[in-house]
Amino acid sequence: MKPVYEYDIRFPDGYDPDRTYPTIFTLHGRGSNERNMAGLTEPLSEAFITISIRGHLTLGAGYQYYELRSLGNPIRETFDAAVKQLEAFIHYATGKYAVDPKRRYLLGFSQGAILSMTLALAMGDQLRGIVALNGYVPDFVKEEYPLRSVKDVSVFISHGEYDRVFPLWVGQETAAFFESRTERLAFKTYAEDHGVSEENQRDFTDWLYRDTGVRQE
């Protein structure tokens, strides 16, 4: 199988293909690219395989995973296709590399966060957890998708208190949606706009190490 997506993969030091590793799949924001996620996952590189997925649709000098009619209004056909293609890619990468299928995580920002949360609801406990930075769950996903249980999925949601793209109430509403579905939810807000602060990065890094039980060097 040739994957739909271009991607960048980084292995921990001393990578041994005969063992398995916790793995982070990263999903970038609209108009960005996979390289812009590398700094966020650098503190995880000693213990995790990191697979940064580039959106397959061009947008200016960057990329996106699906198209929009307007802000917060995805074109449904491209959104649904992205969810199916990303799920297929996760399974492809798990078969190709030494990915531990019981410790697969998604880490997404903005459009990537929207897809990370949607994939958690679509895949359920096929994922160990997600980190969703400044995103939301589309209403049509909540109302029309066949949602799987996420009670055993760890969920870290963060949002900027001054986010001018998705206001803070969007993050609060999103956290409330997951709070009723999993006991393994962490929700944090930061004095930021539509971005990721160093404190936010430290918090989700620590959270991921704790959730996997991997010792942080």
Residue pairs with C-beta under 8 A, 6 or more apart in sequence:
1 92
3 88
3 89
3 92
3 93
4 56
4 85
4 88
4 89
5 53
5 54
5 55
5 56
5 85
5 86
5 89
6 34
6 53
6 54
6 56
7 34
7 51
7 52
7 53
7 54
7 89
7 93
8 34
8 35
8 38
8 51
8 52
8 54
9 49
9 50
9 51
9 52
9 93
9 97
10 38
10 41
10 45
10 49
10 50
10 52
11 21
11 49
12 21
12 45
12 46
12 47
12 48
12 49
13 46
15 21
15 49
15 98
16 98
17 97
17 98
18 98
19 98
20 98
20 99
20 100
20 101
20 103
21 47
21 48
21 49
21 98
21 99
21 100
21 103
22 47
22 48
22 49
22 100
22 103
22 104
22 105
22 128
22 208
22 212
22 214
23 48
23 49
23 50
23 51
23 93
23 94
23 97
23 99
23 100
23 103
23 104
23 105
24 41
24 44
24 48
24 49
24 50
24 51
24 105
24 106
24 107
24 208
25 51
25 52
25 53
25 89
25 90
25 93
25 104
25 105
25 106
25 107
26 34
26 37
26 40
26 41
26 50
26 51
26 52
26 53
26 106
26 107
26 108
26 112
27 37
27 53
27 65
27 86
27 106
27 107
27 108
27 109
27 111
27 112
27 113
27 115
27 116
28 34
28 36
28 37
28 52
28 53
28 54
28 55
28 63
28 108
28 109
28 111
28 112
29 36
29 109
29 110
29 111
29 112
30 55
30 59
30 62
30 64
30 68
30 110
30 111
31 59
31 60
31 61
31 62
31 63
31 64
32 62
32 63
32 109
33 54
33 55
33 62
33 63
34 52
34 53
34 54
35 52
37 52
37 107
37 109
37 112
38 50
38 52
40 107
40 109
40 196
40 201
41 48
41 50
41 52
41 107
43 201
43 202
43 205
44 50
44 205
44 208
44 209
46 217
47 209
47 212
47 214
47 215
47 216
47 217
48 208
48 212
48 214
49 97
49 98
49 99
51 93
51 97
53 86
53 89
54 63
55 62
55 63
55 64
55 65
55 111
56 63
56 65
56 85
57 63
57 64
57 65
57 66
57 67
57 78
58 64
64 111
65 82
65 86
65 111
65 112
65 115
66 74
66 75
66 78
66 79
66 81
66 82
66 111
66 115
67 74
67 75
67 78
68 74
68 75
69 75
71 165
72 136
72 166
74 114
74 138
76 140
79 138
82 115
83 115
83 118
83 119
83 122
86 115
86 119
87 119
87 122
87 123
90 104
90 119
90 123
90 126
93 99
94 101
94 104
101 126
102 128
103 128
103 212
104 126
104 127
104 128
105 127
105 128
105 129
105 130
105 131
105 208
106 115
106 116
106 119
106 120
106 127
106 129
106 130
106 131
107 116
107 130
107 131
107 133
107 204
108 114
108 115
108 116
108 117
108 130
108 131
108 132
108 133
108 135
109 133
109 134
109 135
109 196
110 133
110 134
110 135
110 165
110 166
110 194
111 135
112 133
112 135
113 132
113 133
113 134
113 135
113 136
114 132
114 135
114 136
114 137
114 138
116 130
116 131
116 132
116 135
117 130
117 132
117 135
117 136
117 137
117 155
117 157
117 174
117 178
118 137
118 138
118 141
118 145
119 127
119 130
120 127
120 130
120 150
120 153
120 155
121 137
121 141
121 145
121 147
121 148
121 150
122 145
122 146
122 147
122 148
123 148
124 148
124 149
124 150
124 152
124 153
125 148
125 149
125 150
125 152
125 153
127 153
128 153
128 154
128 211
128 212
129 153
129 154
129 155
129 156
129 184
129 208
129 211
130 153
130 154
130 155
130 156
131 156
131 158
131 204
131 207
131 208
132 155
132 156
132 157
132 158
132 174
133 158
133 159
133 196
133 200
133 204
134 158
134 159
134 160
134 163
134 165
134 166
134 171
134 194
134 195
134 196
135 166
135 174
136 166
136 170
136 171
136 173
136 174
137 174
137 177
141 147
142 177
149 181
150 178
150 181
150 182
151 181
151 182
151 183
152 182
152 184
153 182
153 184
154 182
154 184
154 211
155 178
155 182
155 184
155 185
155 186
156 185
156 186
156 187
156 188
156 203
156 204
156 207
156 208
157 171
157 174
157 175
157 178
157 185
157 186
157 187
157 188
158 171
158 187
158 188
158 189
158 190
158 196
158 200
158 203
158 204
159 166
159 168
159 170
159 171
159 172
159 174
159 175
159 187
159 188
159 189
159 190
160 168
160 171
160 189
160 190
160 191
160 192
160 193
160 194
160 195
161 168
161 189
161 190
161 191
161 192
162 168
162 191
162 192
162 193
163 170
163 171
163 192
163 193
163 194
164 193
164 194
165 194
166 194
168 189
171 187
171 189
172 187
175 185
175 187
178 185
179 185
179 187
184 211
186 207
188 200
188 203
190 197
190 199
190 200
191 197
192 200
205 216
206 216
209 215
209 216
